[in-house]
Amino acid sequence: MIADFGYGVLVVSFLTALYSVFAAIYGELKKLPNMVESARRAMLLTWPLLTLTAGILIYLLVNDHYEVQFVYEVTSLSMPTYLKVTAWWGGQAGSLLFWSWLMSAFTSLVTFKKWDRDREFLPWVIAVAGITLAFFLGMNVVFENPFRQLYQTFEGINPYTFQPADSILFTPADGRGLNPLLRHPGMVIHPPMLYLGFVSFVIPFAFAMAALITGRTDDRWIRLTRRWTLWAWLFLSAGLVLGGRWAYDVLGWGGYWGWDPVEIAAFMPWLTGTAFLHSVMIQEKRGMLKQWNMILIVLTYDLVIFGTFLTRSGVLSSVHAFAESAIGPLFFVFIGFTLITSIALIIHRWDSLKSETKMTSLLSREALFLLNNLLFIGILVVCFWGVIYPLISELFTGQKVTVGPPFYERATGPLWASLMLLMGIAPLSAWGHSTVKTLGRAIWKPTVGAVIITSVIYATYTQKIIALISFFLIALVILVTIYEYWRGAHARQRSQGENFFAAFWNLTGRNRRRYGGYIIHLSMMLMAIGIVGIEMFQVETQGTIAVGDSINISGYTIKYKEVASWDDNPSGVNYTRAVVEIYGEDGAYLGNLKPRKDFYFDSQQNMTIPGQLASLKDEVYVLLINWEPISPVGTTFKIFVNPLVNWLWMGSFLFIVGIIIAAWPDKDTELAVVRSSKQVRQASAAD
């Protein structure tokens, strides 16, 4: 009964979202303010309705209602309560509902704000966001019902159909449980962060479409959605970073990023979103790139839907993907509809989106930002082609040819290097006009410092040319960023009479967007150190040894001490854990590690948990590959030495801090937005 009630509330939520779209469009076209207000209230109603729906589903998950197909597929008696809750987004039907719940929360927040200054945007923002919400709810209502129940017929148990004739409700004794890879604390935070990033980007897109429909093609829509875009980028960035850490901890291949198709599907909207964040500054400062910004936000939105399509359609093989589903073609149709409609609106407003000023210098900040955008799009093209190539090859040859990491690394490596060079040059350029002479005068000191640092690395660490070029670029960006920070703080110190640290703090607070961006640049260089280290200097070995024997690798000695295996029946897991000791080059004892292999009874699957010994220089990463209790040979271990990898995780933390600083509301900025709005209204009244 409760499952039927949950489905009923889900249907009401879907109809409410459809009504909000219809009422918003009809009310605006017929100039009926009451109808538009009704649409706004209907949109506000979707979130409590979906919250009730989600609450019912969580109740079913936590209380082991295995008569519900979704509960049966993603939970089991042995799973702890927190994993049963997170199983909400661990399966196809639940993840779509979770997407819709977040979408309704964000659209409700947007429509709840005061619209006195921008009333003409309201109906179209509701309509665009409502169409997206209704689409995802429709997938749940028609194809992926999370409340579908299991029935037993005279022919046997059929757990994948609606109730047939002559059948009774069937409740299995236990569920299948989540995939072991998903039984990790990362399940609590990684998927929600990705979904928050995806959903947040719908809001800037809705405002962009509203601006095109109403003809308000100034930068007002950008100012209204600036925080949304920054927070969307924060969530998506955090999701990608947490996903990398999760993969490093549980996939057992010693890396953080495997260029998996679903990983790339989440990465592509990050690329266009990053380009958009840079290019909107040009529109705000110089009144340029209006057409380009519209294209970027449309691409970001449709790449969000495309990534969701790839994950849920079953067309790609991935550890992250859900099972094959009938919803794939409908996602493809929806992507086509939104893309064609958006491009048609951009073409319709093309002339009004022309730049207010012209680019006069190839070395100006706006020119370098544009080049930055083109490099991001270049990386996007490589990623997009790599993802769809297996589909194209299968379509024309009947064979699915996969594209591996070497393709992506070789194709994107020069583009990433060029981006790093721009990160070192662009902060020193000026808006409007810059010359080689002025840039050279500003950059020579950081360049000399970067050359000295690279020389030291050459003498003490590596002579690999590509690595040295990478370290030079990293050092250049770090020194330029610190130099710019120092110049700003020093100037404030002289003008305000503050001590240097107070000047540094107040400088960041007065211009959070700029200096938060500098912190992001610094964090990305720390991450780059870790990436260069693990990509270029990783060492691995595998061997079978007996208790008391050792394996030597890259100056480390790994000595096998013992192994034990036991069943934990309440958790439904068999644990096999080895103990190894780690010694350094000089024979100094560094610590012991306990790599494990966990076997889950409900899903009949293994999960490998590495032992990790971390430092700023290296990380020793040990995997238990195989152990047989009666084997006279011993136990098989796979061992990685990952140089500098922990700089990646430190940089990731600083990266999140930088985005929060950049996105944090600034009183001066808000006052400027209010003044700008008043000027727009006064100009409209004068016309």
ABEGO torsion letter per residue (X at the ends): XAAAAAAAAAAAAAAAAAAAAAAAAAAAAAGBAAAAAAAAAAAAAAAAAAAAAAAAAAAAAAAGBAABAAAAAABBAABBAAAAAAAAAABAAAAAAAAAAAAAAAAAAAAABBAAAAAAAAAAAAAAAAAAAAAAAAAAAAABBAABBBBBBAAEBBAABBBBBGBBBBBBABBAEBBAAABBAAAAAAAAAAAAAAAAAAAAAAAAAAAAAAGBABAAAAAAAAAAAAAAAAAAAAAAAAAAAAAAAAAGAGBABAGBAAAAAAAAAAAAAAAAAAAAAAAAAAGBGAAAAAAAAAAAAAAAAAAAAAAAAGABBBAABBBBBAAAAAAAAAAAAAAAAAAAAAAAAAAAABBABBBABAABAAAAAAAAAAAAAAAAAAAAAAAAAAAAAAAAAGBBBBBBAAAAAAAAAAAAAAAAAAAAAAAABBBGBBBAAAAAAAAAAAAAAAAAAAAAAAAAABABAAAAAAAAAAAAAAAAAAAAAAAAAAAAAAAAGBBAAAAAAAAAAABAAAAAAAAAAAAAAAAAAAAAAAAAABBBBBBBBBBGBBBBBGGBBBBBABBBBBBBAAAGBBBBBBBBBBBBAAGBBAEBBBBBBBBBAAAGBBBBBBBBBBBAABBBBBBBABBBAABAAEBBBBBBBBBGAAAAAAAAAAAAAAAAAAABBBAAAAAAAAAAAAAAAAAAAAX
